[in-house]
C-alpha cells in the first residue's frame, strides 16, 4: 500500500452490518489514537468505547445523526483530559490528530467509521450517559464504526492548485 492510498481511500461510512468488532481490533485502533503527536508529549486524550446496545441508543438521542450510531456496533467517545492540557489551541489540534489516527486505523482494519461532530452540542449529556466527569473531560468527538454495509463513494476534493501557492525565492 502506498503512503497516500489509505488517506485517499478512507471515506465516511454511515451504515454497518451487525457483526461485532473484535476486542483486539478495538484495542489496536485505540493504540493508534494514542500515538498521535501532542505538544510537550502531554497526551491529553481519554477514550470510552461503547458496544452495549442500550448505551448506543442513548447516545443516538444526543444527535441528529442518531441513525448512524444506531447502525453502528461500536462507538469511541474521544475526550480531552483537561488537566493534562497546557494550551487550548494546541490541545484541540492534538485531539484532531488523535481522531485522524483512529479513523485511519479503522480504515486499515477494513472497517468503516463516521466522525460525528454535531453531538458536541450535547457533550454534557454524553458525559452523563457515559458516567464521565464534566469538570475534567471535554467531549471532542464520537466515532461510530463497524463493518461497512454500504458502498460509499469518495468525495471530491478542491484541486491542489486552488489551495496552494508556491513561493519562489532567489
N, C-alpha and C positions, 0 to 999 in steps of 0.2 A: 504494500500500500504506500503510495507516495505521501509526502508530508502534507500536502494540501487536500488530498482526497477526503479524509474524514471531515475536514472543515466545510468543504464544498458539498458533500453529500448528506450532511446532517439536516434534518427538517423537523418541524414541529409536528408531532403525531397526537391526535386527539381521540382516536378510537383504538381500543385494545381488546385482545382476547381475554378470556377468563383465566388463562394459565398463570399460576403464581410465579413470581420471580424468586429463584433460589436465594437463600440467605447469604451464601458465599459470594454471589454476584452483587447483592446489595452492599455487602461489606467492601468489595473491591471498588465499587462506584464511590463510596464514601472515602476510601483511601485516596482515590484520585482527587476528590474535592479538597482533602486536607493537605495535598501537596501543591496547592496554588501558592503563588508568591504573596507575601504580606510584609508590609512596612515594619521594620525593626523585628521581623520574624514573630510578630505578636499573635498570629494565628487566631483571629477573633471569632471563629465560626463555632457553631453548635448545631448538630443535626438531630432531627427526630424523624424516624421512619415510621410510616403509618401503613399497616396492612390489614388492620381489623376493619371489617366492612362497616360496622356501626360508626366508627370514628371517621372513615372516609365519607359517609353520608352526612355527618355533622359538618365536616369541612366543606362539603359541596354546597351547603346552605350559606356559606360565607362569601360566595362569589357568583357573578353572573355566568361564569364558566363552570358551574357546578356539574354539568353533564360530562365534562372532561374528567373530573375527579371521580364521578360515579362509574365511568367506564374503566378507570384505571384499576390495577391490582395493588399498586403501592404509590405512596407519595413520600417525598422528602421535604420536610419543612426546614428551611435554612435560616438560621438566626445569627444575628450579630451579638456576640457576648460583650456587652457594652463596657464592663470594667476592664476588659483586655484592650480596648481601643486607645488610640493616642491622638488621632487626628480624624475628624469626621469624614472629610472627603476621601482621604487615603483609605480609611477603613471600609467605606462603601465601595470604593474601587476594588479593594481586595475581595470583598464579598462577590462582586461581579465576576472576578477571575475564578473564584471557587465554584460558582454556579456554572460557568462555562466549562470548567474541568468536568463537573458532574455530567453535564449534557453530552460532552464528547465521550465520556466513559460509557454512558448509557448506549450511545450510538455504536461504539466499538463492540459492545456485548450483543449487538443485534436487536436491541430493544428500541422502543420509541419513547419520547418524552415531550412534554409541553411545559414551558416555563410560564407559570401563572403569576401575573403581576397585579391584576385588579383586586385580588384577595387582600392586598395590603390595606385596602380601605377598612378592613375588619380585622386588623392584626391583633388587637386586644382580645377579640372574641376567639381567634385561633389559639392564642396563648392560653385562654381559659379552657378550651376544649382539650388541649394537649398538656394541661397542667404545668405550664411554663411560667415562671415569674416575670411579669410585665416590666417590673422595675430593673431587671437585669438583662433581659433578652429582647431584641427587636427583630420582628419577622422581616426578612429580606426577600423571600420567595417561597412559593410552594411549587414543587416539580412533580407533576403527575406522570406516571410511567407504567409501562407494561409491554407485553409483546404486541407489536403492531397488528391491527385488524383493518388496515386501510392502505391504499396506495396513495401516498401523499406526493404531490408534485413539488419540486423545488421552486422556491420563489425567485423572482428576478432580482438582480442587483443593478444599481446605477453603474454605468460604465466607469471604470477607473479614471479615465481621462477627465470626467466631470467632477471628481472629488480630489484630484491630486494636482499639485503644482511642483515642478522640479526647479529648484534654484540652481543656477549655474554660476559658479564663481570662477574668476580668472586668477 
